[in-house]
Amino acid sequence: MNALPILFFIAVLVAAFFLLRVVGDSAFGEARKQRREFEKEFGSYLTNGRREPVLLRRPHLATLSPFERRIEARSELKRLVRLIEGAGLAVPAYRVLLEMIVCGVIGAFAAFSFFPKWWLVVSAGLLAATLPLVRLWWLRHRRIARIESSLADAIDTVKRSLRAGNPFVSTFKLVSESMEGPIATEFAIAAADLSYGSDPRSALLAMLDRVPSVPLRGFVTAILVQRETGGNLAETLDHLSNVIRERFRFERKLRTLTAEGRLSAWILISVPFVLAATLHFRSPKYLAALTESDQGPMLLGGCAVLMLVGVLWMQRIARVKV
């Protein structure tokens, strides 16, 4: 028995695991680090904090059957539930798992129709099964970016409302009514938490748990410290909103300065695919020697996996944290 396909299959499994770690670290690594630092610094605040998903934060749970709710409440799905909440989707976690299974089966059948080799079929199925997770990570990243871009204006609204003497519930409701987008949704959930008897500490920590963001962490920290030590919260929020605006101004300038390099990177990434398509249409026999040979699919699969890992790794290296 030829051991080369087995070795390649093992290599693809390792590459797929590494790919998930790279994508997961890029989406969760900084957020997980911030959460650990926050819990270390304010561990006492997290005691008895409400972290479990409830109907208040996930109203679509009310439409599920008791059996579906029991599945949704399993501890194994907690990280996936947190990812779905961060992406702003109102879908049960078990349905995402079903989507992963369906994508894996479709990817396996698609690979089998072109290259009927078991190791390639299984590898394609495993890679295709990660597509729903990649989509959730992308939606979560985009939603956090939208929240961060609107946070300074929301803090200004909170500052003005507090100076007018309004309580936290009215302040958060005002932000949810005057703002648009995901920032309004998050403040509406926090206002609902406060309205149903939750203390500001638990409501703010729940918001930070759903949206692990550096600017939002500063906002939550400022309020928690002020409640513990006292001081002028409106003045602190005023300085915080100015810092957030300067941070985003510098971030936009940095993206402008690095736009040429990022465009060059995408052009270099697309060159192999454009070249392969050109050769396929202009000289089909040139690539037939690669695709129709026994080791051709193995080489193509290995190149695709390694190229994808390299792209994600280079993006992580090139990302400048502000």
C-alpha beads as a LAMMPS data file, in Angstrom:
LAMMPS data file: protein, C-alpha beads

322 atoms
321 bonds

1 atom types
1 bond types

-500.0 500.0 xlo xhi
-500.0 500.0 ylo yhi
-500.0 500.0 zlo zhi

Masses

1 110.0

Atoms # bond

1 1 1 0.000 0.000 0.000
2 1 1 1.323 3.416 -0.957
3 1 1 1.980 5.420 2.184
4 1 1 2.223 8.758 0.361
5 1 1 -1.565 9.493 0.356
6 1 1 -1.769 8.623 4.043
7 1 1 1.104 10.955 4.863
8 1 1 -0.499 13.681 2.792
9 1 1 -3.834 13.150 4.542
10 1 1 -2.133 13.508 7.923
11 1 1 -0.396 16.646 6.686
12 1 1 -3.734 18.103 5.560
13 1 1 -5.267 17.367 8.964
14 1 1 -2.379 19.131 10.678
15 1 1 -2.656 22.046 8.248
16 1 1 -6.416 22.285 8.810
17 1 1 -5.879 22.333 12.575
18 1 1 -3.212 24.990 12.166
19 1 1 -5.544 26.960 9.893
20 1 1 -8.290 26.898 12.510
21 1 1 -5.832 28.009 15.171
22 1 1 -4.604 30.896 13.006
23 1 1 -8.114 32.053 12.107
24 1 1 -9.329 31.525 15.651
25 1 1 -6.405 33.390 17.182
26 1 1 -6.861 36.278 14.765
27 1 1 -10.517 36.522 15.741
28 1 1 -10.344 35.479 19.400
29 1 1 -6.721 35.896 20.454
30 1 1 -6.783 39.588 21.246
31 1 1 -10.273 39.365 22.723
32 1 1 -9.259 36.423 24.916
33 1 1 -6.169 38.299 26.090
34 1 1 -8.254 41.367 26.934
35 1 1 -10.766 39.218 28.821
36 1 1 -8.014 37.573 30.889
37 1 1 -6.470 40.933 31.741
38 1 1 -9.852 42.357 32.645
39 1 1 -10.734 39.408 34.868
40 1 1 -7.335 39.593 36.548
41 1 1 -7.688 43.301 37.238
42 1 1 -11.375 43.277 38.196
43 1 1 -11.857 39.712 39.375
44 1 1 -14.083 40.772 42.239
45 1 1 -16.502 42.401 39.832
46 1 1 -16.995 39.148 37.975
47 1 1 -18.325 37.332 41.030
48 1 1 -21.940 36.348 40.417
49 1 1 -21.802 38.055 37.013
50 1 1 -24.496 36.969 34.571
51 1 1 -22.720 35.271 31.731
52 1 1 -25.080 32.502 30.708
53 1 1 -27.274 33.073 27.634
54 1 1 -30.823 33.985 28.667
55 1 1 -34.018 34.847 26.825
56 1 1 -33.350 38.521 27.463
57 1 1 -30.150 38.467 25.431
58 1 1 -31.244 35.797 22.951
59 1 1 -34.997 36.281 22.384
60 1 1 -35.097 33.713 19.585
61 1 1 -34.725 31.000 22.241
62 1 1 -38.398 31.539 23.081
63 1 1 -39.326 30.062 19.683
64 1 1 -37.389 26.826 20.278
65 1 1 -38.827 23.603 21.580
66 1 1 -37.805 22.314 25.043
67 1 1 -35.567 19.708 23.404
68 1 1 -33.824 22.382 21.324
69 1 1 -33.329 24.533 24.410
70 1 1 -31.682 21.638 26.231
71 1 1 -29.289 21.212 23.326
72 1 1 -28.621 24.954 23.248
73 1 1 -27.842 25.045 26.974
74 1 1 -25.054 22.461 26.794
75 1 1 -21.693 23.696 28.032
76 1 1 -19.928 22.315 24.939
77 1 1 -21.681 24.957 22.818
78 1 1 -20.833 27.904 25.072
79 1 1 -17.970 29.227 22.920
80 1 1 -20.036 28.822 19.769
81 1 1 -22.946 30.645 21.433
82 1 1 -20.616 33.503 22.342
83 1 1 -19.364 33.641 18.751
84 1 1 -22.927 33.776 17.407
85 1 1 -23.857 36.544 19.850
86 1 1 -20.761 38.488 18.834
87 1 1 -21.728 38.132 15.172
88 1 1 -25.164 39.586 15.916
89 1 1 -27.093 36.597 14.561
90 1 1 -30.286 35.185 16.061
91 1 1 -29.705 31.519 15.259
92 1 1 -29.282 28.538 17.596
93 1 1 -25.804 27.116 17.960
94 1 1 -26.837 23.597 16.988
95 1 1 -27.996 24.858 13.591
96 1 1 -24.524 26.236 12.962
97 1 1 -23.184 22.762 13.698
98 1 1 -25.663 21.356 11.173
99 1 1 -24.448 23.904 8.618
100 1 1 -20.880 22.748 9.235
101 1 1 -21.906 19.137 8.635
102 1 1 -23.786 20.044 5.432
103 1 1 -20.858 22.108 4.119
104 1 1 -18.489 19.244 4.907
105 1 1 -20.651 16.739 3.026
106 1 1 -21.009 19.061 0.019
107 1 1 -17.269 19.709 -0.049
108 1 1 -16.548 15.987 0.145
109 1 1 -18.951 15.186 -2.721
110 1 1 -17.525 18.024 -4.826
111 1 1 -14.003 16.722 -4.312
112 1 1 -15.131 13.155 -5.060
113 1 1 -16.675 14.233 -8.378
114 1 1 -13.350 15.653 -9.570
115 1 1 -10.733 13.537 -7.775
116 1 1 -12.149 10.270 -6.359
117 1 1 -9.434 9.699 -3.782
118 1 1 -10.427 9.106 -0.161
119 1 1 -7.747 11.280 1.410
120 1 1 -8.620 14.221 -0.841
121 1 1 -12.357 13.755 -0.227
122 1 1 -11.927 13.745 3.554
123 1 1 -9.558 16.714 3.432
124 1 1 -11.953 18.757 1.293
125 1 1 -14.827 17.876 3.623
126 1 1 -12.908 19.009 6.704
127 1 1 -11.894 22.287 5.095
128 1 1 -15.420 22.950 3.803
129 1 1 -16.847 22.294 7.271
130 1 1 -14.954 25.313 8.612
131 1 1 -16.718 27.747 6.252
132 1 1 -19.621 28.561 8.655
133 1 1 -17.109 29.315 11.415
134 1 1 -15.086 31.553 9.110
135 1 1 -18.278 33.398 8.197
136 1 1 -19.143 33.888 11.882
137 1 1 -15.650 35.140 12.643
138 1 1 -15.859 37.617 9.768
139 1 1 -19.318 38.865 10.816
140 1 1 -18.149 39.206 14.413
141 1 1 -15.071 41.190 13.407
142 1 1 -17.132 43.493 11.178
143 1 1 -19.748 44.036 13.891
144 1 1 -17.131 44.887 16.518
145 1 1 -15.564 47.367 14.089
146 1 1 -18.954 49.051 13.576
147 1 1 -19.511 49.244 17.330
148 1 1 -16.077 50.759 17.907
149 1 1 -16.645 53.372 15.201
150 1 1 -19.866 54.529 16.914
151 1 1 -18.705 54.205 20.511
152 1 1 -17.355 57.751 20.836
153 1 1 -20.729 59.262 19.893
154 1 1 -22.484 56.861 22.262
155 1 1 -20.162 57.907 25.100
156 1 1 -20.947 61.559 24.381
157 1 1 -24.650 60.758 24.686
158 1 1 -24.029 58.939 27.976
159 1 1 -22.003 61.888 29.239
160 1 1 -24.705 64.431 28.425
161 1 1 -27.430 62.245 29.924
162 1 1 -25.506 61.736 33.167
163 1 1 -24.853 65.457 33.453
164 1 1 -28.601 65.990 33.122
165 1 1 -29.108 63.733 36.146
166 1 1 -30.618 60.715 34.399
167 1 1 -30.064 57.215 35.866
168 1 1 -28.215 54.471 34.023
169 1 1 -31.395 52.836 32.716
170 1 1 -32.650 56.040 31.102
171 1 1 -29.162 56.815 29.824
172 1 1 -28.752 53.476 28.089
173 1 1 -32.284 53.651 26.668
174 1 1 -31.495 57.098 25.289
175 1 1 -28.383 55.755 23.561
176 1 1 -30.320 52.832 22.070
177 1 1 -33.006 55.187 20.746
178 1 1 -30.690 57.892 19.403
179 1 1 -28.065 55.609 17.808
180 1 1 -28.341 53.138 14.951
181 1 1 -26.721 49.824 14.152
182 1 1 -25.206 47.254 16.514
183 1 1 -24.213 49.870 19.100
184 1 1 -27.907 50.632 19.619
185 1 1 -28.655 46.911 19.973
186 1 1 -25.980 46.414 22.626
187 1 1 -27.110 49.400 24.685
188 1 1 -30.728 48.248 24.342
189 1 1 -29.777 44.834 25.741
190 1 1 -27.892 46.508 28.598
191 1 1 -30.882 48.772 29.284
192 1 1 -33.163 45.724 29.345
193 1 1 -30.784 44.034 31.789
194 1 1 -30.972 47.074 34.057
195 1 1 -34.749 47.334 33.721
196 1 1 -35.209 43.717 34.796
197 1 1 -33.257 44.164 38.011
198 1 1 -29.650 43.591 37.007
199 1 1 -27.068 45.883 38.581
200 1 1 -24.926 48.091 36.301
201 1 1 -21.871 45.951 36.990
202 1 1 -23.459 42.782 35.575
203 1 1 -25.005 44.614 32.617
204 1 1 -21.693 46.218 31.651
205 1 1 -19.723 43.004 32.069
206 1 1 -22.263 41.157 29.932
207 1 1 -21.871 43.796 27.220
208 1 1 -18.085 43.484 27.387
209 1 1 -18.389 39.709 27.193
210 1 1 -20.439 39.980 23.997
211 1 1 -18.232 42.687 22.457
212 1 1 -14.585 42.225 23.527
213 1 1 -13.214 45.561 22.375
214 1 1 -10.439 47.801 23.693
215 1 1 -12.472 51.055 23.546
216 1 1 -15.492 49.374 25.121
217 1 1 -13.261 47.937 27.813
218 1 1 -12.116 51.473 28.626
219 1 1 -15.736 52.593 28.855
220 1 1 -16.697 49.736 31.178
221 1 1 -13.569 50.187 33.294
222 1 1 -14.219 53.907 33.730
223 1 1 -17.754 53.297 34.995
224 1 1 -16.775 50.440 37.321
225 1 1 -13.871 52.354 38.834
226 1 1 -16.033 55.449 39.308
227 1 1 -18.682 53.406 41.093
228 1 1 -15.997 52.019 43.409
229 1 1 -13.893 55.123 44.092
230 1 1 -16.128 58.040 43.092
231 1 1 -15.176 61.015 40.956
232 1 1 -16.501 62.968 38.014
233 1 1 -17.648 60.288 35.576
234 1 1 -18.801 62.782 32.935
235 1 1 -15.339 64.347 32.765
236 1 1 -13.701 60.920 32.530
237 1 1 -16.025 59.916 29.695
238 1 1 -15.267 63.207 27.949
239 1 1 -11.543 62.408 27.931
240 1 1 -12.260 58.821 26.895
241 1 1 -14.329 59.848 23.873
242 1 1 -11.535 62.176 22.731
243 1 1 -8.974 59.380 23.054
244 1 1 -11.182 57.001 21.045
245 1 1 -11.636 59.567 18.275
246 1 1 -7.890 60.198 18.076
247 1 1 -7.289 56.463 17.981
248 1 1 -9.608 55.978 15.018
249 1 1 -8.192 59.013 13.261
250 1 1 -4.720 57.507 13.536
251 1 1 -6.041 54.098 12.471
252 1 1 -7.571 55.532 9.285
253 1 1 -4.331 57.353 8.513
254 1 1 -2.402 54.129 9.042
255 1 1 -4.704 52.222 6.687
256 1 1 -4.190 54.903 4.061
257 1 1 -0.417 54.673 4.367
258 1 1 -0.438 50.865 4.128
259 1 1 -3.022 50.616 1.324
260 1 1 -0.393 50.199 -1.401
261 1 1 1.303 47.318 0.391
262 1 1 -1.982 45.528 1.040
263 1 1 -3.021 45.930 -2.595
264 1 1 0.331 44.524 -3.742
265 1 1 -0.155 41.541 -1.452
266 1 1 -3.580 40.749 -2.915
267 1 1 -2.194 41.065 -6.451
268 1 1 0.588 38.603 -5.637
269 1 1 -1.936 36.216 -4.092
270 1 1 -4.111 36.275 -7.218
271 1 1 -1.217 35.719 -9.663
272 1 1 -1.129 31.871 -9.360
273 1 1 -4.882 31.590 -9.920
274 1 1 -4.875 33.967 -12.896
275 1 1 -1.908 32.142 -14.397
276 1 1 -3.572 28.742 -13.924
277 1 1 -6.819 29.973 -15.523
278 1 1 -4.907 31.439 -18.463
279 1 1 -3.011 28.204 -19.052
280 1 1 -6.218 26.177 -18.762
281 1 1 -7.966 28.104 -21.544
282 1 1 -4.976 28.724 -23.821
283 1 1 -3.145 25.416 -23.410
284 1 1 -5.306 22.782 -21.690
285 1 1 -2.786 19.987 -22.262
286 1 1 -0.157 21.887 -20.291
287 1 1 -2.052 21.520 -17.006
288 1 1 -3.496 18.106 -17.878
289 1 1 -0.179 16.496 -17.009
290 1 1 -0.577 17.845 -13.480
291 1 1 -4.290 17.323 -12.880
292 1 1 -4.543 13.860 -14.452
293 1 1 -1.477 12.339 -12.826
294 1 1 -1.603 10.347 -9.604
295 1 1 0.338 12.892 -7.573
296 1 1 -1.173 15.989 -9.219
297 1 1 -4.218 16.397 -6.945
298 1 1 -1.982 15.815 -3.956
299 1 1 0.371 18.591 -5.020
300 1 1 -2.489 20.972 -5.804
301 1 1 -4.186 20.305 -2.470
302 1 1 -0.964 20.786 -0.557
303 1 1 -0.235 24.038 -2.396
304 1 1 -3.750 25.352 -1.701
305 1 1 -3.578 24.564 2.018
306 1 1 -0.092 25.982 2.451
307 1 1 -0.983 29.089 0.468
308 1 1 -4.089 29.711 2.575
309 1 1 -2.127 29.274 5.796
310 1 1 0.563 31.619 4.480
311 1 1 -1.985 34.286 3.546
312 1 1 -3.615 34.191 6.982
313 1 1 -0.269 34.178 8.745
314 1 1 1.033 37.151 6.724
315 1 1 -2.171 39.079 7.400
316 1 1 -1.701 38.504 11.098
317 1 1 1.914 39.686 10.933
318 1 1 1.049 42.753 8.847
319 1 1 -1.855 43.802 11.081
320 1 1 -0.819 46.844 13.099
321 1 1 -2.605 47.089 16.436
322 1 1 -3.500 50.627 17.431

Bonds

1 1 1 2
2 1 2 3
3 1 3 4
4 1 4 5
5 1 5 6
6 1 6 7
7 1 7 8
8 1 8 9
9 1 9 10
10 1 10 11
11 1 11 12
12 1 12 13
13 1 13 14
14 1 14 15
15 1 15 16
16 1 16 17
17 1 17 18
18 1 18 19
19 1 19 20
20 1 20 21
21 1 21 22
22 1 22 23
23 1 23 24
24 1 24 25
25 1 25 26
26 1 26 27
27 1 27 28
28 1 28 29
29 1 29 30
30 1 30 31
31 1 31 32
32 1 32 33
33 1 33 34
34 1 34 35
35 1 35 36
36 1 36 37
37 1 37 38
38 1 38 39
39 1 39 40
40 1 40 41
41 1 41 42
42 1 42 43
43 1 43 44
44 1 44 45
45 1 45 46
46 1 46 47
47 1 47 48
48 1 48 49
49 1 49 50
50 1 50 51
51 1 51 52
52 1 52 53
53 1 53 54
54 1 54 55
55 1 55 56
56 1 56 57
57 1 57 58
58 1 58 59
59 1 59 60
60 1 60 61
61 1 61 62
62 1 62 63
63 1 63 64
64 1 64 65
65 1 65 66
66 1 66 67
67 1 67 68
68 1 68 69
69 1 69 70
70 1 70 71
71 1 71 72
72 1 72 73
73 1 73 74
74 1 74 75
75 1 75 76
76 1 76 77
77 1 77 78
78 1 78 79
79 1 79 80
80 1 80 81
81 1 81 82
82 1 82 83
83 1 83 84
84 1 84 85
85 1 85 86
86 1 86 87
87 1 87 88
88 1 88 89
89 1 89 90
90 1 90 91
91 1 91 92
92 1 92 93
93 1 93 94
94 1 94 95
95 1 95 96
96 1 96 97
97 1 97 98
98 1 98 99
99 1 99 100
100 1 100 101
101 1 101 102
102 1 102 103
103 1 103 104
104 1 104 105
105 1 105 106
106 1 106 107
107 1 107 108
108 1 108 109
109 1 109 110
110 1 110 111
111 1 111 112
112 1 112 113
113 1 113 114
114 1 114 115
115 1 115 116
116 1 116 117
117 1 117 118
118 1 118 119
119 1 119 120
120 1 120 121
121 1 121 122
122 1 122 123
123 1 123 124
124 1 124 125
125 1 125 126
126 1 126 127
127 1 127 128
128 1 128 129
129 1 129 130
130 1 130 131
131 1 131 132
132 1 132 133
133 1 133 134
134 1 134 135
135 1 135 136
136 1 136 137
137 1 137 138
138 1 138 139
139 1 139 140
140 1 140 141
141 1 141 142
142 1 142 143
143 1 143 144
144 1 144 145
145 1 145 146
146 1 146 147
147 1 147 148
148 1 148 149
149 1 149 150
150 1 150 151
151 1 151 152
152 1 152 153
153 1 153 154
154 1 154 155
155 1 155 156
156 1 156 157
157 1 157 158
158 1 158 159
159 1 159 160
160 1 160 161
161 1 161 162
162 1 162 163
163 1 163 164
164 1 164 165
165 1 165 166
166 1 166 167
167 1 167 168
168 1 168 169
169 1 169 170
170 1 170 171
171 1 171 172
172 1 172 173
173 1 173 174
174 1 174 175
175 1 175 176
176 1 176 177
177 1 177 178
178 1 178 179
179 1 179 180
180 1 180 181
181 1 181 182
182 1 182 183
183 1 183 184
184 1 184 185
185 1 185 186
186 1 186 187
187 1 187 188
188 1 188 189
189 1 189 190
190 1 190 191
191 1 191 192
192 1 192 193
193 1 193 194
194 1 194 195
195 1 195 196
196 1 196 197
197 1 197 198
198 1 198 199
199 1 199 200
200 1 200 201
201 1 201 202
202 1 202 203
203 1 203 204
204 1 204 205
205 1 205 206
206 1 206 207
207 1 207 208
208 1 208 209
209 1 209 210
210 1 210 211
211 1 211 212
212 1 212 213
213 1 213 214
214 1 214 215
215 1 215 216
216 1 216 217
217 1 217 218
218 1 218 219
219 1 219 220
220 1 220 221
221 1 221 222
222 1 222 223
223 1 223 224
224 1 224 225
225 1 225 226
226 1 226 227
227 1 227 228
228 1 228 229
229 1 229 230
230 1 230 231
231 1 231 232
232 1 232 233
233 1 233 234
234 1 234 235
235 1 235 236
236 1 236 237
237 1 237 238
238 1 238 239
239 1 239 240
240 1 240 241
241 1 241 242
242 1 242 243
243 1 243 244
244 1 244 245
245 1 245 246
246 1 246 247
247 1 247 248
248 1 248 249
249 1 249 250
250 1 250 251
251 1 251 252
252 1 252 253
253 1 253 254
254 1 254 255
255 1 255 256
256 1 256 257
257 1 257 258
258 1 258 259
259 1 259 260
260 1 260 261
261 1 261 262
262 1 262 263
263 1 263 264
264 1 264 265
265 1 265 266
266 1 266 267
267 1 267 268
268 1 268 269
269 1 269 270
270 1 270 271
271 1 271 272
272 1 272 273
273 1 273 274
274 1 274 275
275 1 275 276
276 1 276 277
277 1 277 278
278 1 278 279
279 1 279 280
280 1 280 281
281 1 281 282
282 1 282 283
283 1 283 284
284 1 284 285
285 1 285 286
286 1 286 287
287 1 287 288
288 1 288 289
289 1 289 290
290 1 290 291
291 1 291 292
292 1 292 293
293 1 293 294
294 1 294 295
295 1 295 296
296 1 296 297
297 1 297 298
298 1 298 299
299 1 299 300
300 1 300 301
301 1 301 302
302 1 302 303
303 1 303 304
304 1 304 305
305 1 305 306
306 1 306 307
307 1 307 308
308 1 308 309
309 1 309 310
310 1 310 311
311 1 311 312
312 1 312 313
313 1 313 314
314 1 314 315
315 1 315 316
316 1 316 317
317 1 317 318
318 1 318 319
319 1 319 320
320 1 320 321
321 1 321 322
